[in-house]
Amino acid sequence: MRQPVWFACGDTGLLLDFSGYGPGLGQVAIPATDRANLTRKARQLGQMMREKADSGAFRGLTDIVPGLCSVLFHYDPVIITAAELKQIVSLHLEQLDLSQQTPARLWRLPVCYEEEFAPDLKDVVSKANLTPDEVVALHTSRILEVAIMGFLPGLGYLTGVDDALHLPRRSVPRTFVPQGSVGLAMDQTVIYPLNSPGGWNLIGRMPIPLFDQKRENPILFSAGDQVSFYAVNADKYEELAASCVDGNLPICPEQADEAAL
């Protein structure tokens, strides 16, 4: 395993890349299991640094953005130099204990994989050399991890997808993807939290909003959460969707089993 590498991001940002390959390159250069462990390490380091900054242990850190195999530190160069920030981060990196992570939440989410909600299921079946039932079985068989949040409010990138479902993005993205659409691309799956453009392979739709401003906590996921899917028919989909009005959330998370990942 390569050593972490620092990269300057303008005059007010420092990125620590745990893959050792450079921003984005580690996503394809290292095995999925190693990549997941490095992403957890980056996330825990970011949490530790945020807690230390909030406690007043040091000044000048303005934002922390965990990513895949990396964490980006935004800082105020008037208060702290890049060299000083690197030294502080390196000291805290030595103190990381991955066995002391905050217990994760497990979300069990319904997905309707029927044709009206799955415009790319036939293409996925063809490319993966599987039947529709096999695709659904594989997609619902794993406990996945919310590796990072990004792109849209509430969107979590879920890792741990079965190897048989690792597929490239669509060659031509859509200009409109409905809220709740479940997509596959590379070794990840996502649920679109809002209507938006998108280029992932759509294999179903999830009726519970990932982002709802009327809820006490508008965003459902946090990085580090776990997710498993189960199949529902169209009638159940509509029933669950109707139950989410006025900020209602018809599901609750469970305590996750870390050994399941």
C-alpha positions, 0 to 999 in steps of 0.5 A, spaced: 500 500 500 502 506 498 503 512 503 498 518 503 500 524 499 499 531 499 496 535 494 495 543 494 488 545 491 489 553 490 492 557 496 487 555 501 486 548 500 490 541 501 488 534 499 490 528 503 490 522 498 490 516 501 491 511 495 498 515 494 496 515 486 493 522 486 486 525 486 481 520 483 486 515 480 486 511 486 479 509 484 481 504 479 488 503 481 487 499 487 482 493 489 475 495 492 476 493 499 482 497 500 479 503 497 473 502 502 478 501 508 482 508 505 475 511 504 473 510 512 480 512 514 479 519 510 472 520 513 475 518 520 480 523 520 476 528 517 471 527 523 477 527 528 480 534 525 473 537 525 472 535 533 479 538 534 478 544 531 471 545 534 474 544 541 479 550 539 485 545 539 487 549 533 485 555 529 484 556 521 481 550 518 474 553 515 472 546 512 473 539 511 470 535 505 471 527 505 472 524 499 473 517 496 480 515 499 481 522 500 480 528 505 480 535 503 482 541 508 480 548 507 484 553 511 485 560 512 492 562 510 492 568 514 491 564 520 495 557 519 500 556 514 500 549 509 506 547 513 503 548 519 496 544 517 500 538 514 504 537 521 497 538 525 494 533 520 500 528 520 500 528 528 492 526 528 493 521 523 498 517 527 492 517 533 487 514 528 484 508 531 479 505 526 476 500 531 473 506 535 468 508 529 461 511 531 456 505 530 453 506 523 446 506 522 443 501 517 437 503 512 433 498 509 430 501 503 424 499 498 425 499 491 420 497 485 424 494 479 418 493 475 419 496 468 416 503 468 421 504 474 427 501 470 428 504 463 435 501 463 434 494 466 434 490 459 441 493 458 443 491 464 441 484 463 444 484 456 451 487 458 451 483 465 449 476 461 444 476 467 436 475 467 432 481 470 430 476 477 438 475 477 439 483 477 434 484 482 437 478 487 444 481 486 442 488 487 438 486 494 443 481 496 448 486 499 449 490 505 452 497 502 456 503 505 455 510 504 462 512 502 461 519 501 456 524 500 455 529 494 453 532 487 446 533 490 443 534 497 442 527 500 445 523 494 450 518 497 455 514 493 453 506 495 459 502 495 459 494 495 455 492 489 456 485 487 462 484 481 457 482 476 453 489 476 459 493 475 458 497 469 460 503 465 455 509 465 451 510 459 454 513 453 449 518 453 446 521 459 439 523 460 437 530 461 432 528 466 432 523 471 426 522 476 427 523 483 428 516 487 431 513 481 436 507 483 442 507 478 448 503 477 455 505 475 462 502 476 462 499 482 457 503 486 449 504 486 446 511 487 439 513 489 437 520 485 434 525 491 432 530 486 429 530 479 436 532 475 440 530 469 444 523 470 448 518 466 447 512 471 444 505 469 437 506 472 434 499 474 428 501 479 426 507 483 425 508 491 419 511 494 422 515 500 425 521 499 433 522 501 432 529 501 426 533 504 426 540 507 420 538 511 423 533 515 427 535 522 433 532 519 432 533 511 438 529 509 436 521 510 443 518 509 450 520 512 457 518 510 458 511 513 451 509 514 449 502 511 444 500 506 440 494 504 435 494 498 428 489 498 424 489 492 416 491 492 411 491 487 408 498 484 402 498 488 407 498 495 411 503 491 405 508 491 403 506 498 409 508 501 410 514 496 403 517 499 406 516 506 411 521 505 407 527 505 409 533 510 415 530 512 413 524 514 418 518 514 415 511 514 422 507 516 427 508 521 434 506 521 437 500 525 443 499 528 448 496 523 453 490 523 460 492 522 462 485 520 457 485 515 461 489 510 
